């Protein structure tokens, strides 16, 4: 676990040990100096009961999950190349170089593009809206990577495989499209990566969102357009 300090508002990066060996969660401290009695009792997850008993005398903090990713950029080898000295054995303070690297890569690995299918006033289970010069919906990287694992990284509309076209540079590159428009789903909607997401190339993804009446074209409709023109 990485942390800056033990104050409300501090940022915590959580490192997952073997077999994952990577940072996967970014959280914010929302409460600190908590007694064990204020926490969820996790006795069922302890193998060594004596260690569990010792833990009851510690002080705790409550964390709010901000973002989650599953990216090779945040694995142990890359972390060690960017300021981490060794695999974490406990809480440590993040050095500036490592902090910069973590924040740079704590985003959606496959989200090279975005489209205006978001209601900026709504919050969704899968992510959150960031308001800058545009409103960008930060989708769940884990759900998107599961989609790639299930469907593969070839565009399901036109069939392009960036690895075949560009070699190593293009390996694994693909956009992921939500079949159900994001602005139509509720706050507690759980994304099914097998049924709700499909891999598409940036060109096909842009065409899906091309029309201006608020309705997306379907993958089948884009396929028909391609067949009609080629």
Secondary structure, 3 states (H helix, E strand, C coil): CEECCCCCCCEEEEEECCCCCEEEEEEEEEEEEECHHHCCCCHHHCCCHHHHHHHCCCCEEEEEEEEECCCHHHEHHHHHCCCCCCCCCCCEECCHHHHHHHHHHCCCCCCCCCCCCCCCCCCECCEEEEECCCEEEECCHHHHHHHHHHHCCCCCCCCCCHHHHHHHHHCCCCEEEECCCHHHCCCCCCCCCCCCEEEECHHHHHHHCCCCCCCCCCHHHHHHHHHHHC
